[in-house]
Structures are given as C-alpha cells and as structure tokens.
Amino acid sequence: IVIRSPLQARALYSLRHVKRQLSSTTDSQQSSLATQPFQRLVETLKSSSQTCTIIESSCGGLISSSLMSVPGSSRVYFGGTVAYSTKRAGKLLCGDEELHDRLLKSTSPAASDDDKMMIVGVEEHLSEETKAYIQSKVKWTQEAALSYCKHMDTDFAIAEGGATGPTFHPEGMKAGFAVLAVAGRRSGQDDVEILAQKLVLSTHGDREMNMRLYADAAAELCVEAMNIADPSIEMTTEQPDTNQVQSTNVTDKLYLDRSSHLRSDAEVMKELYNRSDAQHVIVKGASEVLFGSDDQLSLPTLEQPFWGTLFETDDAKNEALENRTFLGRLGDEQTPLFAMYLPEDTNVSSDSNSSYFANTRSRAPMLSPLHNEIALTATAYVNWRDSHRFCTRCGSPVEFVQGGTCAKCTSGHMAWPRQDPSIIVLVTNAESTHALLARSPRHPSYLYTALAGFVEPGENMETAVAREVHEEVGVHVNHHSINYISSQAWPFPQSCMIGFHAKTNAADGLASINIDPEEIVDARWFEKEDVYLAARDTDMMGAVLDRQVVEAQQANGNWTGSLLVPSKGVLARTLVDHWLEE
C-alpha cells in the first residue's frame, strides 16, 4: 500500500520487523527503548549537527522516549508533543489555533473528498470508512509536521497519526496502522516541506507491539528524509555496540570465510596455527560452547591470559592447541578462527572475563547470526572428530589433516564430515487457519514444534515430508501444497534441516490425528491466534528449550500459559513465523 503523491513511495513494514527489534536486546544489556533505528537516528543527527522535534498521536510518547533514551540525544532533541485527541489537544499545539483548526478539519469526513492525495492498493476487505480514516491521517501528519518544524525552528519534524488497537472505531477495521510524515528544509533552502511520508500497516491489534512498530518506522523514515534533504550527509550505518564482549573482535558486520582452498597448504596452515591473534571457539564435551554474553560467543586469542583458567598443566594446553580444527577466517581482517575441544569436566574460573559455558542446542539460537553459524560449525567438527577416530573402510586409526577437517587413516583412506538431510515441516489445514504442532519426548510439556524426520535412502524431500507426517501423526498432506521455505545446519548429531510448509488433504475441517507414541508424546491443531500469542511469550523469555529459563518465569508469576514454540534462530520457528505473517 502506497500513497499517491509527489513523494517517493515508502516500504511496507511487517510484524517480523518489530518482533526482531523487541528480541534483539535484553534488559541486562540495554534499554528496549533505544532500538537500533533510534540509535542510528541520534548518531546521524549528531554527526550532521542537526535537530528534530516530534508530534505523535497513537504512539503516546514512545517516539520521543525512544529517542531520549539514546545517550547524547539532548544535543539533537529539545521536546515534542503527544496529541492523542486532536479535539482536546488545542493548547498543546504550540499555541497555534490555526493549526488546531486545520488538524480538526483534516479529520472530518469531507477532508478526504477534497484532498488530491489518494491511497492506492488498499486491500479490498477494508471498509470505505476505514480507508477514509487512513486518508485523514495523511493530511493530519502533513499539517502537523510542517507547522512543528516551523514553530520549533528545528531541522526536521516527525509527525505520527494512526490506530494501535486492540479495539478500532471504524467499522471493519481489524488491524492497526500509522501514517508518518517528516518535514524539513532541503540543503540551501529556507522553505519547510514534506520530505518523506509513509503508511505503515500492521497485521494485528496488539497495542504495545504496534506502538513499537510505528516508532521504529518513524526513526528510520527521519533518517531517509535527512538523506533527501541533503544527500551529502554521511549516514550512520554501524550501530553503537553495547553488547560487545571484550574477549572478541567479532561483530555482526563480519562474516566467516571458510577458506577451504588453504586447508591442503601445509605451510599456510602452520602459519595460521601460530598466529597469536587467532581466535577460538571453545567447545566443552559434545554439547556446550563458551559464551561471552547472551548473544555473543567468547572467542579468546592466544595473547590473552584466559587460557590459564582452563588447563591445569602446560601439556594439557599444548595437546588442545595441537588438536584444533581450522574453521576459516573472519571478515576483511582475515583473522584465523579455530575450534578447540575441552573435556566435559572443564570449568571456567570466576576471573575469566565473565565467560561461561552453555548448552549449544538451547542457547545457540540466541546468538547473533554470525556467532550462531560459528557455534554450530565448531560443534559439528568437534563431534565428527570425536566419533571418527577409526577408518570406516578398514578400521585403521586416523590422523586429522587439512586443518583438522579431513580424517586420513594409515592405509591412506580419507574421509570428510557429512551432514544427513532431514526434513522439518509445518502442516496447516487447507484454509491455513490452524497449524499442527507436536511435542516429542525430549521436549518440555509446554513446547510444541513442527514435525521432523530423516530422509531415507532413495527418497526425495517431498516424499519424505509426506511419509514423516503420516507416520508420526497419521495425517495425509497434499503433495502439490509442499513448499520449500528455508534450511539450517543442525549438528545434533549431524543433520542439515530442510524446512517446508504443507497443507492437509482435508478440504473441510481439521484432519484427525493419530500419533506414533514411539516418536510423539502429543500433537494438536492450534489456531493461528494461539500460536501468535505463544510466539510472543517465547520472545519475551528467550531460550525456552532451557527448562530453567521457563521455570524461573513461572516461579515469578511472569508466565502462566501452557504453550510455547521454539525460539528465534531455530528453523522450526522460521516456519511458524512465515505462516503467521501470511
């Protein structure tokens, strides 16, 4: 949905955006108010020595408070207004009675008839009253942004008007929306004009999440408007990193270059192994890695005093260093990265830079995408080396060559790590109003997820989907409805999960369920709204595969529900989110 005007059309925001923002920080790390869009806005305003003001309606002050929660915002923001009720907010509008009259007129039914600004592409299910209500906010935000930029004498003014929910007055309106406008002066000009405007549509009526969605969209739109006003302004792209672990130089902007072409070069590998700045993923036993914080691994280098806390003797340390596995190089700096195995009973002392071991399966999804990839890669290699000490062809002992990524036996046979293909599928009814979720014996009683299973020899993925669903829950799926969504490495023990959506054959109603008790403890059809609420609760708690995390929330009275879904970062959750956003 766009606005037909001389302005450039703006992007449509989704539920995924706001949920990602809400889950990207923890209370112990930084305020949830200071989201990345506002950090970027403040830094960009500061770097260009510019200011802004805000007039907001349905956000109720969240735009202002989010901006103010970023350190240094006092240099760029002097205040704003919350005009929740236009009719009663006359005295709040900079004492401008003419502005109050114009805003009142913009909300009248006749205003949209006279206005040449028309909304196009509006979904047909919206009532005419709803369309008119949205249109009224187009004019309202324009008038408000222009006037506030002039009255406050700022470089930019943000105006927001819309509806958050959970109840809506226009008939037929079931989800929230906001219209945003940013006014300002182009470089070298004195006149104030509307630089950017955007219509933001939500998919639901969750008041708090809609307010967050609109606020973040407003911050991003203001940065866009700044670039329109003066293309020479240097846009701040790197966010202040308040979560950075001191023991690692890795940030989300880096990437893992696996450098497979270097593995067979003995001289190069020797040099990389001896690099003092090389970083290490520490894997303990078969199931834990060393964390530095909730979303970052601890990746110590050989230059740090960290190692004395792990090894009782120098011989133990040297053996661990000799048996490292080369994972690749990090980013443009090409810093070598290795996986190191430690015995299961290894402890980290209290003076080791607050690092701690945590379960990879339940905690890795909480990591940043890069660190998640690194943790899973290191775990896969360590477990492969532990389970392949003898040749599978002749039984001879093996040594690990090519940076530890290849097993070579005394007879000369060579072997490399492999991944077993597995399918995971979210099954819905034909109308896509319900999803079939199941619980396996290893899952807590509250956790339901998608169905999964291994692909058998000679079987393609689609056939495996249909077979696994029927074997585990007794439901037939429509082969033509099977759609690939995404994939994920899952080294527990050595799988690559391939994710699908599929619908049942049943044209009406919900297919009956008949579980295989050897594989499944329980399986049920869940309504989309119930799954959405479970996903929201999951995001508030984090690592829900860790029973202690959920039990702590239950003990504190923070969660009294009965259904959770996998955490973000897990392919099963990707399938759920994809369905929720249809």
JOVEN-V759070 format. One record per pair of residues at least 6 apart in sequence whose ideal C-beta (glycine too) atoms are under 6 Angstrom apart, sorted by the first residue. I is the first residue (numbers start at 1). J is the second residue. Records with the same first field share a line. If there is no record, write none. Layout:
# JOVEN-V759070
I: J ; J
This chain:
# JOVEN-V759070
1: 121 ; 122 ; 199 ; 201
2: 9
3: 119 ; 197 ; 199
4: 118 ; 120
5: 117
7: 197
10: 198
13: 200 ; 217
15: 203 ; 581
18: 209 ; 212 ; 213
21: 35 ; 216
23: 539 ; 568
25: 32
26: 294
29: 243
30: 242
31: 69
33: 65 ; 66 ; 69
34: 69 ; 70
35: 216
36: 239
37: 216 ; 219 ; 220
38: 66 ; 67 ; 70 ; 219
39: 70 ; 239 ; 240
40: 236
41: 219 ; 222 ; 223
42: 70 ; 73
43: 236
44: 223 ; 236
45: 76
46: 72 ; 75 ; 76
48: 233
50: 155
51: 76 ; 154 ; 155
52: 154 ; 156
53: 80 ; 148 ; 152 ; 154 ; 157
54: 63 ; 64 ; 80 ; 158
55: 80 ; 81 ; 144 ; 148 ; 159
56: 63 ; 82 ; 160
57: 83 ; 84 ; 161
58: 162 ; 163 ; 164
59: 160 ; 211 ; 214 ; 215
61: 82
62: 211 ; 215
63: 215 ; 218
64: 80
66: 215
67: 73 ; 77
81: 92
83: 89 ; 92
86: 103 ; 107
90: 100
93: 99 ; 100
94: 151
99: 147
102: 143
103: 140 ; 143
105: 111
106: 136 ; 139 ; 140 ; 143
107: 136
111: 136 ; 139
112: 132 ; 135 ; 136
115: 139
117: 138
119: 135
122: 131
127: 171 ; 172
129: 170 ; 171
130: 170 ; 172 ; 173
133: 170
134: 177
137: 161 ; 162 ; 179
138: 179
140: 161
141: 159 ; 161 ; 179 ; 181
142: 181 ; 194
144: 159
145: 157 ; 159 ; 181 ; 183
146: 183 ; 192
148: 157
149: 157 ; 183 ; 192
150: 192
155: 184
156: 182 ; 184 ; 222
157: 183
158: 182 ; 218 ; 222
159: 181
160: 178 ; 180 ; 218
161: 179
162: 177 ; 178 ; 179
163: 176
164: 176 ; 207 ; 210 ; 211
165: 176 ; 205 ; 207
166: 205 ; 207
175: 202 ; 203 ; 204 ; 205
176: 202 ; 210
177: 201
178: 200 ; 214
179: 199
180: 198 ; 218 ; 221
181: 194 ; 197
182: 195 ; 196 ; 221 ; 222 ; 225
183: 192 ; 194
184: 195 ; 225 ; 229
185: 192
186: 229
187: 230
195: 225 ; 228 ; 229
196: 221 ; 224 ; 225
198: 221
200: 214 ; 217
202: 210
226: 233
243: 293 ; 295
245: 292 ; 293 ; 296 ; 298
247: 292 ; 298 ; 300 ; 353
248: 299
250: 299 ; 330
252: 368 ; 370
254: 330 ; 331
255: 331
256: 328 ; 373
257: 328 ; 329
258: 328
259: 328 ; 329
262: 268
263: 402 ; 403 ; 405
264: 402
269: 403
272: 336
275: 336
276: 302 ; 303
277: 301
278: 336
279: 299 ; 301 ; 335 ; 337
280: 300 ; 338 ; 340
281: 339 ; 374 ; 378
282: 290 ; 340
283: 289 ; 339 ; 341 ; 378 ; 379 ; 382
284: 342 ; 346 ; 357
285: 344
286: 383
287: 359 ; 360
288: 357 ; 359
289: 360 ; 375
290: 298 ; 355 ; 357
291: 356 ; 358
292: 298 ; 355
294: 366
295: 366 ; 367 ; 368
296: 371
297: 371
298: 355
300: 306
306: 352
309: 348 ; 349 ; 352
311: 317
320: 340
324: 338 ; 340
325: 339 ; 381 ; 404
326: 338 ; 403
327: 337 ; 339 ; 377
328: 337
329: 336
330: 337
339: 378 ; 381 ; 382
341: 382
348: 355
360: 375 ; 379
361: 492
362: 543 ; 545 ; 546
363: 543
364: 372 ; 375
365: 567 ; 569 ; 570
366: 542 ; 543
372: 569
376: 489 ; 491
379: 491
380: 491
384: 417
388: 407
391: 398 ; 409 ; 413
393: 413
394: 411
396: 409 ; 410 ; 411
398: 407 ; 409
399: 408
400: 407
401: 408
406: 414 ; 416
407: 415
408: 414
419: 494 ; 496
420: 494 ; 495
421: 455 ; 496
422: 454 ; 495 ; 497
423: 461 ; 464 ; 465 ; 498
424: 450 ; 452 ; 497 ; 499 ; 571
425: 450 ; 451 ; 465 ; 500 ; 502
426: 435 ; 450 ; 501 ; 575 ; 579
427: 436 ; 469 ; 502
428: 435 ; 503
429: 504 ; 510
430: 503 ; 507
433: 528
434: 510 ; 525 ; 527
435: 526 ; 531
436: 525
437: 448 ; 526
438: 451 ; 520 ; 523
439: 448 ; 521 ; 522
441: 521
444: 547
446: 562 ; 564
447: 564
449: 566 ; 572
450: 572 ; 575
451: 469 ; 472
453: 468
455: 464
461: 498
462: 482
465: 482 ; 500 ; 502
466: 477
469: 475 ; 477
472: 516 ; 519 ; 520
473: 513 ; 515 ; 523
474: 514
475: 504 ; 511
476: 505
477: 502 ; 504
478: 503 ; 505
481: 502 ; 503
482: 500 ; 502
483: 501
484: 500
485: 499 ; 501 ; 575 ; 578
486: 499 ; 574
487: 498
488: 497 ; 571
489: 496
490: 497
497: 571
499: 571 ; 575
504: 511
510: 525
513: 523
515: 523
532: 580
534: 563 ; 564 ; 565
535: 565
537: 561
538: 544 ; 564 ; 565 ; 567
541: 549 ; 553
543: 549
544: 550 ; 564 ; 567
553: 559
565: 576
566: 572 ; 573
